[in-house]
Amino acid sequence: MANRRVVLTGLGTINPLAHDVAGFWENLLAGESGIRAIGRFDAGDFASRIGGEVQDWEQPAPEVLDVREAKRMDRFTRFAVQAAVEAVADSGLDFASERPERCGVIVGTGIGGLSELEAQHKRMLAKGPGRVSPFTVPKLMGNAASGHVSMLWGLQGPNFCTCTACASAANAAGEAYRIIQNGGADVIVTGGSEAALTPIGLASFCALKSLSTRNDDPSHASRPFDRDRDGFLLSEGAGIVIIEELEHARARDARIYGELIGYGASADAYHLTAPDPDAKGAVLAMEASLRDAQVAPEDVDYINAHGTSTVLGDIAETRAIKLTFGDHATGGLMVSSTKSSTGHLLGASGAVELIACAKIIESGVVPATWNLESPDDGCDLDYVPNAPREAKVDVALSNSFGFGGHNACLLVRRFAG
């Protein structure tokens, strides 16, 4: 039996640029930066004091989520709920008329409920182990987001969490795509969520020396592929998409943003935090996505790069693109990093960037890589620097590469019936 076709029918996000997809897309194209001085806690003693916080938001509106129930969720789960509700509304799905066992939820996270773990550790030290909240485990566990989202609509199909660092959301969407392809579900709510911008989260990444310390110029701190980049910016938020089997979407006359046609995953098997300088793992994942989609390298119009603004990572990804795409890499292929605006949402980044790919195909506008003033040696692709570009994109690739050497790539094509 031939694989079933899988399409994108709903988008939802909350991230440092906006609380919804429309605001995210508008601000992304306008060159707005989600990077600011950290305000949710005192970061004065940290080497990096800037990041991508979600501003003016603590939980979904009461009509979306009961206030008492929201208090039983870590911030990363509340982000997932917010984005999922938007994505479902955008899709037009009425789950009351769906078979619940044919509808699943797969939401990735790199770290999970870190703020709850911090809060309860402090509580234990101050008041003793008997005062630790009974909600600690349900709030901090990484699969809490998938569980809560499924309970919102009573969805009983495949349900799990992927945890592959910065590749988590892309792996979640890729595994959801495979399940629908193979007949295991008709609809899956998928993506990623992260809320690791906490004192211990920030301190830990500072200790790794992986964060930018351009504290006096936050809006220009995230500068992928630029000679003066000095690390990534820790951000928070969620991206959720609705994917479904094509005939199921057609039967309800759904709007289709694009068709998922390829998924590739691999391991560097090189180092726990550093990318392989030879880029073998990234090449394997991109090549696997192309084979899965049965498209030639020259058929890809655009790549949403992982592009975190780290010294080693940007060079390794550029090398991987050249090795995978050959002459096409420098002969018409557009590449940009939306992390120049959002910072790095870790386990949520792949879903937010998949949403960007869907909007690029829909709108015919490619977002820029902002703050790219002097490309580094070895970074010589068309990164769409400092201004969005009108261009028809029929096939877009989204790259996600994570600590642990995890690589996940997704290919989206304009839907043509």
C-alpha positions as CSV (number, residue, x, y, z in Angstrom):
1,M,0.0,0.0,0.0
2,A,1.3,3.4,-0.9
3,N,2.1,5.9,1.8
4,R,-0.8,8.2,2.7
5,R,-0.2,11.9,2.0
6,V,0.1,14.3,4.9
7,V,-0.8,18.0,5.0
8,L,-0.4,21.0,7.3
9,T,-3.8,22.5,8.2
10,G,-3.3,24.5,11.4
11,L,-0.6,26.7,13.0
12,G,-0.2,28.0,16.5
13,T,2.7,29.7,18.3
14,I,3.7,31.8,21.3
15,N,7.2,33.0,21.3
16,P,9.3,36.1,22.0
17,L,8.0,38.0,18.9
18,A,4.3,37.5,19.6
19,H,1.5,35.5,21.2
20,D,0.1,34.2,17.9
21,V,1.0,33.3,14.4
22,A,-0.2,36.6,12.8
23,G,1.9,38.7,15.1
24,F,4.9,36.4,14.9
25,W,4.9,36.6,11.1
26,E,4.4,40.3,10.9
27,N,7.2,41.0,13.4
28,L,9.5,38.5,11.8
29,L,9.2,40.2,8.4
30,A,9.6,43.6,10.0
31,G,12.9,42.8,11.6
32,E,11.7,43.1,15.1
33,S,13.8,41.4,17.7
34,G,12.5,39.2,20.5
35,I,15.8,39.6,22.5
36,R,15.7,41.9,25.5
37,A,17.2,42.3,28.9
38,I,15.8,39.4,31.1
39,G,13.1,40.7,33.3
40,R,11.5,37.6,35.0
41,F,14.4,37.3,37.4
42,D,17.5,39.2,38.4
43,A,20.1,38.2,35.9
44,G,22.6,40.8,37.0
45,D,25.3,38.3,38.1
46,F,25.1,36.2,34.9
47,A,27.5,36.4,32.0
48,S,24.6,36.6,29.6
49,R,21.8,38.8,30.8
50,I,19.6,38.9,27.7
51,G,17.3,36.4,26.1
52,G,14.0,35.8,24.3
53,E,11.3,36.0,27.0
54,V,7.6,35.8,26.2
55,Q,6.4,39.2,27.4
56,D,3.2,40.1,29.2
57,W,1.8,36.6,29.5
58,E,1.5,34.0,32.3
59,Q,-1.2,31.6,31.2
60,P,-3.9,31.1,28.6
61,A,-7.1,33.1,29.0
62,P,-9.6,31.6,31.5
63,E,-12.0,30.7,28.7
64,V,-9.2,28.6,27.2
65,L,-7.9,27.0,30.4
66,D,-9.3,27.1,33.9
67,V,-7.1,29.2,36.2
68,R,-6.9,26.4,38.8
69,E,-5.8,23.9,36.2
70,A,-3.2,26.3,34.8
71,K,-1.6,26.4,38.2
72,R,-1.0,22.7,38.0
73,M,1.1,23.1,34.8
74,D,4.7,24.3,34.4
75,R,5.2,27.3,32.1
76,F,6.3,25.0,29.2
77,T,3.0,23.1,29.3
78,R,1.0,26.4,29.4
79,F,2.9,27.5,26.3
80,A,2.0,24.2,24.6
81,V,-1.7,24.6,25.5
82,Q,-1.8,28.2,24.2
83,A,-0.2,27.3,20.9
84,A,-2.3,24.1,20.5
85,V,-5.6,26.0,21.0
86,E,-4.6,28.5,18.3
87,A,-3.5,25.7,15.9
88,V,-6.8,23.7,16.4
89,A,-8.9,26.8,15.9
90,D,-6.9,27.7,12.8
91,S,-7.4,24.2,11.4
92,G,-11.2,24.4,11.8
93,L,-11.2,20.9,13.3
94,D,-14.1,19.9,15.5
95,F,-12.8,17.1,17.6
96,A,-16.3,16.3,18.9
97,S,-17.1,14.9,15.5
98,E,-13.8,13.0,15.1
99,R,-12.9,9.4,16.2
100,P,-10.7,10.1,19.3
101,E,-8.6,7.0,18.8
102,R,-7.6,8.3,15.3
103,C,-6.4,11.7,16.7
104,G,-3.0,11.9,18.5
105,V,-0.7,14.3,20.2
106,I,3.1,14.4,20.0
107,V,4.8,17.4,21.6
108,G,8.6,17.6,22.1
109,T,10.7,19.4,24.7
110,G,14.4,19.5,25.3
111,I,14.2,20.2,29.0
112,G,10.6,20.1,30.3
113,G,9.4,21.7,33.5
114,L,12.7,23.3,34.7
115,S,11.0,26.2,36.6
116,E,9.0,23.7,38.7
117,L,12.0,21.7,39.5
118,E,13.8,24.9,40.6
119,A,10.9,26.1,42.7
120,Q,10.4,22.8,44.5
121,H,14.1,22.3,45.2
122,K,14.2,25.7,46.9
123,R,11.0,24.8,48.8
124,M,12.6,21.6,50.0
125,L,15.8,23.3,51.2
126,A,13.8,26.0,53.0
127,K,11.0,24.0,54.5
128,G,11.9,20.3,54.3
129,P,11.0,17.4,52.0
130,G,7.5,17.1,53.5
131,R,6.6,20.5,52.0
132,V,7.4,19.6,48.4
133,S,4.3,19.9,46.2
134,P,2.5,16.7,45.1
135,F,2.2,18.3,41.7
136,T,6.0,18.4,41.3
137,V,6.3,15.3,39.1
138,P,3.2,16.0,37.0
139,K,4.5,19.5,36.3
140,L,8.1,18.8,35.6
141,M,7.9,15.7,33.4
142,G,8.6,16.3,29.8
143,N,5.5,14.4,28.6
144,A,3.1,16.7,30.6
145,A,2.5,18.9,27.6
146,S,1.4,16.0,25.3
147,G,-0.8,14.7,28.1
148,H,-2.5,17.9,28.9
149,V,-3.1,18.8,25.2
150,S,-4.7,15.4,24.6
151,M,-7.0,15.9,27.6
152,L,-8.2,19.2,26.3
153,W,-10.1,17.4,23.5
154,G,-10.1,13.8,24.7
155,L,-7.7,12.6,22.0
156,Q,-6.8,8.9,22.5
157,G,-4.5,8.2,19.5
158,P,-0.7,8.0,19.6
159,N,0.6,10.2,22.4
160,F,4.2,10.7,23.5
161,C,7.0,13.2,23.9
162,T,10.2,13.5,21.9
163,C,13.3,14.7,23.8
164,T,16.2,15.3,21.5
165,A,17.4,18.7,22.6
166,C,17.0,21.3,19.9
167,A,15.7,18.7,17.4
168,S,12.8,17.7,19.7
169,A,10.0,19.5,17.9
170,A,11.3,18.5,14.4
171,N,11.5,14.9,15.6
172,A,8.0,15.2,17.0
173,A,6.5,16.4,13.7
174,G,8.5,13.9,11.7
175,E,7.3,11.0,13.8
176,A,3.8,12.3,13.6
177,Y,4.1,12.4,9.9
178,R,5.3,8.8,9.8
179,I,2.4,7.6,11.9
180,I,-0.2,9.3,9.6
181,Q,1.6,8.1,6.5
182,N,1.5,4.5,7.7
183,G,-2.2,4.6,8.8
184,G,-1.8,4.9,12.5
185,A,-3.8,8.1,12.9
186,D,-5.7,10.6,10.8
187,V,-4.9,13.8,12.7
188,I,-2.0,14.7,15.0
189,V,-1.4,17.8,17.1
190,T,2.4,18.1,17.1
191,G,5.3,20.5,17.7
192,G,7.4,21.5,20.7
193,S,7.4,23.7,23.8
194,E,10.2,25.0,26.0
195,A,10.5,27.3,29.1
196,A,14.2,26.9,30.1
197,L,14.8,30.6,30.5
198,T,15.2,30.3,34.3
199,P,18.1,31.0,36.7
200,I,19.5,27.5,36.5
201,G,18.8,27.2,32.8
202,L,20.6,30.4,32.0
203,A,23.5,29.7,34.4
204,S,24.0,26.2,32.9
205,F,24.2,27.5,29.3
206,C,26.5,30.3,30.5
207,A,28.8,27.7,32.1
208,L,29.0,26.0,28.7
209,K,30.0,29.4,27.2
210,S,27.4,28.9,24.5
211,L,25.5,32.1,25.0
212,S,26.0,35.6,23.6
213,T,27.3,38.2,26.1
214,R,26.4,41.2,23.9
215,N,24.4,42.4,26.9
216,D,24.5,46.1,25.9
217,D,23.0,45.5,22.4
218,P,20.4,42.7,22.7
219,S,18.6,43.3,19.4
220,H,21.8,42.7,17.5
221,A,23.1,39.9,19.7
222,S,21.7,37.0,17.6
223,R,23.7,37.2,14.4
224,P,23.9,33.9,12.6
225,F,26.7,33.4,10.1
226,D,28.2,36.8,11.0
227,R,31.9,37.1,11.8
228,D,31.2,38.8,15.1
229,R,28.7,36.3,16.5
230,D,29.5,35.1,20.0
231,G,26.8,32.5,20.8
232,F,23.1,31.9,20.8
233,L,20.3,33.6,22.8
234,L,18.2,31.4,25.1
235,S,14.5,31.8,24.4
236,E,11.2,30.3,25.4
237,G,7.8,29.5,23.8
238,A,6.0,26.9,21.8
239,G,5.1,26.0,18.2
240,I,2.2,23.6,17.4
241,V,1.0,22.5,14.1
242,I,-2.0,20.3,13.0
243,I,-1.1,17.7,10.4
244,E,-3.6,15.3,8.9
245,E,-4.1,12.8,6.2
246,L,-4.9,14.4,2.9
247,E,-8.3,12.8,2.2
248,H,-9.4,13.5,5.8
249,A,-8.5,17.2,5.2
250,R,-10.3,17.2,1.9
251,A,-13.4,15.7,3.3
252,R,-13.9,18.6,5.7
253,D,-12.7,21.2,3.1
254,A,-9.8,22.3,5.2
255,R,-7.3,25.0,4.3
256,I,-4.0,23.4,3.4
257,Y,-0.8,25.4,4.1
258,G,1.5,22.8,2.5
259,E,2.3,19.1,2.2
260,L,4.8,17.4,4.4
261,I,6.8,15.3,2.0
262,G,10.1,14.4,3.7
263,Y,11.6,13.6,7.0
264,G,15.2,12.7,7.8
265,A,16.8,11.9,11.1
266,S,20.4,11.0,12.0
267,A,23.1,11.2,14.7
268,D,26.5,12.9,14.5
269,A,27.9,10.2,16.9
270,Y,30.7,12.7,17.4
271,H,30.4,14.9,20.6
272,L,27.7,15.6,23.1
273,T,27.6,19.4,22.5
274,A,29.8,20.2,19.6
275,P,28.8,19.7,16.0
276,D,30.8,17.4,13.8
277,P,33.1,19.8,11.8
278,D,32.8,17.4,8.8
279,A,29.0,17.7,9.1
280,K,28.4,14.1,8.3
281,G,25.3,13.7,10.5
282,A,23.6,16.8,9.2
283,V,24.3,15.7,5.6
284,L,22.8,12.3,6.4
285,A,19.6,13.9,7.7
286,M,19.2,16.3,4.8
287,E,19.8,13.5,2.3
288,A,17.4,11.2,4.0
289,S,14.6,13.9,3.8
290,L,15.3,14.4,0.1
291,R,15.1,10.6,-0.5
292,D,12.0,10.3,1.5
293,A,10.4,13.1,-0.5
294,Q,11.7,11.8,-3.8
295,V,12.9,15.3,-4.8
296,A,16.3,16.3,-6.2
297,P,18.5,18.8,-4.4
298,E,17.9,21.5,-7.0
299,D,14.1,21.3,-6.4
300,V,14.5,22.8,-2.9
301,D,14.0,26.6,-3.0
302,Y,14.7,27.6,0.6
303,I,16.2,26.3,3.8
304,N,15.3,27.5,7.2
305,A,18.7,27.0,8.8
306,H,19.3,25.8,12.3
307,G,21.5,28.8,12.3
308,T,21.9,29.4,16.1
309,S,24.7,32.0,15.9
310,T,27.3,29.8,17.5
311,V,30.9,29.9,16.1
312,L,31.1,26.2,15.3
313,G,27.5,25.5,14.5
314,D,27.0,28.0,11.7
315,I,30.1,26.9,9.8
316,A,29.3,23.2,10.2
317,E,25.7,23.8,8.9
318,T,27.0,25.8,5.9
319,R,29.4,23.0,5.1
320,A,26.6,20.4,5.4
321,I,24.4,22.4,3.0
322,K,27.2,22.6,0.4
323,L,27.9,18.9,0.7
324,T,24.2,18.0,0.3
325,F,23.2,20.5,-2.4
326,G,26.4,20.8,-4.4
327,D,26.3,23.6,-7.0
328,H,22.7,24.4,-6.1
329,A,23.9,25.6,-2.7
330,T,25.5,28.7,-4.3
331,G,23.3,28.8,-7.4
332,G,19.9,30.0,-6.3
333,L,19.2,28.3,-3.0
334,M,18.0,30.7,-0.3
335,V,19.0,30.1,3.3
336,S,17.9,32.2,6.3
337,S,17.9,31.9,10.1
338,T,14.8,33.1,11.8
339,K,16.7,32.7,15.1
340,S,18.2,36.1,14.3
341,S,14.8,37.4,15.5
342,T,13.5,34.8,17.9
343,G,16.7,33.6,19.6
344,H,16.8,29.8,20.2
345,L,13.7,28.1,21.6
346,L,15.6,24.9,22.1
347,G,13.1,22.0,21.9
348,A,10.4,24.3,20.4
349,S,12.5,25.8,17.7
350,G,11.8,23.2,15.0
351,A,8.1,23.7,15.2
352,V,8.3,27.5,15.1
353,E,10.5,27.3,12.1
354,L,8.2,24.8,10.4
355,I,5.5,27.4,10.9
356,A,7.7,29.9,9.2
357,C,8.2,27.6,6.2
358,A,4.5,27.2,5.9
359,K,4.0,31.0,5.9
360,I,6.8,31.5,3.4
361,I,5.1,29.1,1.0
362,E,1.7,30.8,1.6
363,S,2.9,34.4,1.4
364,G,5.8,34.3,-1.2
365,V,8.0,36.2,1.2
366,V,11.3,34.9,2.7
367,P,12.3,36.3,6.1
368,A,15.8,37.7,6.4
369,T,18.8,36.7,8.4
370,W,19.1,39.9,10.5
371,N,22.3,41.3,11.9
372,L,24.4,39.7,9.1
373,E,26.9,42.5,8.5
374,S,30.2,40.6,7.8
375,P,29.8,37.0,6.8
376,D,32.4,34.8,8.4
377,D,35.0,32.8,6.4
378,G,33.3,29.7,5.2
379,C,29.8,31.3,5.5
380,D,29.2,32.2,1.8
381,L,25.7,31.1,1.0
382,D,22.7,33.3,0.1
383,Y,21.5,34.0,3.7
384,V,18.9,36.6,2.6
385,P,20.7,39.2,4.7
386,N,18.9,42.1,6.5
387,A,15.8,42.4,4.4
388,P,13.0,40.0,3.6
389,R,12.7,38.9,-0.1
390,E,9.7,38.3,-2.3
391,A,10.2,34.9,-3.9
392,K,8.0,32.0,-4.8
393,V,9.0,29.0,-2.7
394,D,7.6,25.6,-3.7
395,V,9.8,23.4,-1.5
396,A,11.2,24.4,1.8
397,L,13.5,22.5,4.1
398,S,13.7,23.1,7.9
399,N,16.9,22.0,9.7
400,S,17.1,21.2,13.4
401,F,20.3,20.0,15.0
402,G,20.6,19.4,18.8
403,F,23.0,18.6,21.6
404,G,23.6,14.9,21.7
405,G,24.3,15.0,17.9
406,H,20.6,14.7,17.1
407,N,19.6,15.9,13.6
408,A,16.1,16.2,12.1
409,C,15.0,17.7,8.8
410,L,11.6,18.3,7.4
411,L,10.6,19.1,3.9
412,V,7.4,21.0,3.0
413,R,6.0,21.4,-0.5
414,R,3.4,23.8,-1.8
415,F,0.1,21.8,-2.1
416,A,-0.9,21.2,-5.7
417,G,-3.8,18.9,-5.3
